[in-house]
Amino acid sequence: MDFVSLVSVLLVLALIGFLVYLIITYIPMPEPFKQVIIVAVVILLILWLVGIVSGHAVPFRVGKIG
């Protein structure tokens, strides 16, 4: 993993963390729902990071596939 991709991964993690923080803080919901959101995001991020490290990550694509 080169420096640019490492910076990209860190920026994605920071952005997702900030978005989860905003959702948990400013959207009123019961505490169990907040915990479910946090656990789901953490599990998805761990799976994404494992995919990146193992080389099987699905790249992000914007636009038409084909």
Residue frames relative to the residue before (quaternion, step in Angstrom):
aa qw qx qy qz dx dy dz
M 1.0000 0.0000 0.0000 0.0000 0.00 0.00 0.00
D 0.2859 -0.7799 0.5330 0.1612 3.55 -0.66 1.07
F 0.7358 -0.4521 0.2864 0.4150 3.54 -1.34 0.22
V 0.6541 0.5224 -0.3253 0.4398 3.61 0.93 -0.84
S 0.6842 0.4627 -0.3032 0.4753 3.59 0.89 -0.83
L 0.6078 0.5418 -0.3551 0.4592 3.59 1.09 -0.61
V 0.6464 0.4992 -0.3098 0.4868 3.57 0.99 -0.82
S 0.6346 0.5324 -0.3244 0.4568 3.59 1.00 -0.80
V 0.6502 0.5048 -0.3137 0.4734 3.57 0.95 -0.86
L 0.6665 0.4965 -0.3092 0.4623 3.59 0.90 -0.86
L 0.6449 0.5104 -0.3244 0.4673 3.59 1.01 -0.74
V 0.6390 0.5098 -0.3266 0.4745 3.60 0.98 -0.77
L 0.6530 0.5079 -0.3165 0.4641 3.59 0.93 -0.85
A 0.6563 0.5030 -0.3104 0.4689 3.59 0.95 -0.85
L 0.6613 0.5080 -0.3072 0.4584 3.59 0.92 -0.87
I 0.6653 0.4842 -0.3079 0.4777 3.59 0.89 -0.86
G 0.6399 0.5255 -0.3249 0.4570 3.58 0.97 -0.80
F 0.6600 0.4998 -0.3051 0.4706 3.57 0.98 -0.85
L 0.6542 0.5083 -0.3142 0.4636 3.60 0.96 -0.82
V 0.6443 0.4972 -0.3254 0.4814 3.60 0.97 -0.78
Y 0.6196 0.5411 -0.3384 0.4569 3.57 1.00 -0.78
L 0.6690 0.4963 -0.3036 0.4625 3.58 0.89 -0.92
I 0.6520 0.5125 -0.3154 0.4612 3.59 0.94 -0.86
I 0.6914 0.4786 -0.2824 0.4616 3.58 0.84 -0.98
T 0.7099 0.4810 -0.2659 0.4405 3.58 0.96 -0.83
Y 0.8347 0.3035 -0.1117 0.4456 3.57 0.73 -1.06
I 0.6600 0.4305 -0.3315 0.5188 3.61 1.20 -0.11
P 0.3404 -0.7602 0.5085 0.2185 3.60 -0.53 1.11
M 0.2185 0.7429 -0.6058 0.1825 3.53 -0.86 1.07
P 0.6146 -0.5551 0.3976 0.3951 3.58 -1.18 0.45
E 0.6637 -0.5448 0.3587 0.3662 3.56 -1.19 0.62
P 0.6462 0.5164 -0.3586 0.4327 3.68 0.86 -0.73
F 0.6303 0.5243 -0.3417 0.4595 3.62 1.04 -0.68
K 0.6235 0.5346 -0.3365 0.4606 3.57 1.03 -0.76
Q 0.6673 0.5018 -0.3022 0.4600 3.57 0.94 -0.88
V 0.6321 0.5254 -0.3312 0.4634 3.59 1.02 -0.77
I 0.6421 0.5173 -0.3237 0.4640 3.60 0.96 -0.83
I 0.6677 0.5031 -0.3030 0.4576 3.58 0.87 -0.93
V 0.6712 0.4924 -0.3006 0.4655 3.59 0.86 -0.93
A 0.6561 0.5124 -0.3173 0.4542 3.60 0.92 -0.86
V 0.6624 0.4959 -0.3085 0.4693 3.60 0.92 -0.86
V 0.6513 0.5104 -0.3225 0.4598 3.60 0.92 -0.83
I 0.6562 0.5030 -0.3161 0.4652 3.61 0.91 -0.86
L 0.6671 0.4953 -0.3068 0.4642 3.61 0.90 -0.88
L 0.6587 0.5001 -0.3168 0.4644 3.60 0.97 -0.78
I 0.6300 0.5200 -0.3368 0.4683 3.59 1.01 -0.76
L 0.6591 0.4940 -0.3135 0.4725 3.60 0.92 -0.86
W 0.6414 0.5211 -0.3205 0.4630 3.59 1.01 -0.80
L 0.6745 0.4897 -0.2960 0.4665 3.60 0.93 -0.89
V 0.6263 0.5164 -0.3372 0.4769 3.60 1.02 -0.74
G 0.6407 0.5221 -0.3199 0.4631 3.58 1.03 -0.76
I 0.6395 0.5157 -0.3245 0.4688 3.57 1.02 -0.76
V 0.6824 0.4917 -0.2919 0.4553 3.57 0.87 -0.96
S 0.7217 0.4301 -0.2520 0.4802 3.59 0.96 -0.82
G 0.5120 -0.6742 0.4049 0.3454 3.60 1.25 -0.21
H 0.6201 0.5565 -0.3419 0.4347 3.59 1.24 0.18
A 0.3636 0.7471 -0.4909 0.2622 3.58 1.17 0.37
V 0.4188 -0.6680 0.5527 0.2700 3.52 -1.13 0.70
P 0.3829 -0.7377 0.4971 0.2492 3.61 -0.65 1.02
F 0.5030 -0.6225 0.5013 0.3289 3.54 -1.18 0.55
R 0.0466 -0.7932 0.6071 0.0079 3.57 -0.89 0.94
V 0.1344 -0.7629 0.6278 0.0757 3.52 -1.06 0.80
G 0.7401 0.3634 -0.2821 0.4905 3.56 -0.80 0.97
K 0.7677 -0.3535 0.2649 0.4643 3.53 -1.30 -0.36
I 0.2962 -0.7089 0.6102 0.1932 3.53 -1.16 0.70
G 0.5459 0.6409 -0.4260 0.3315 3.54 -0.78 0.90
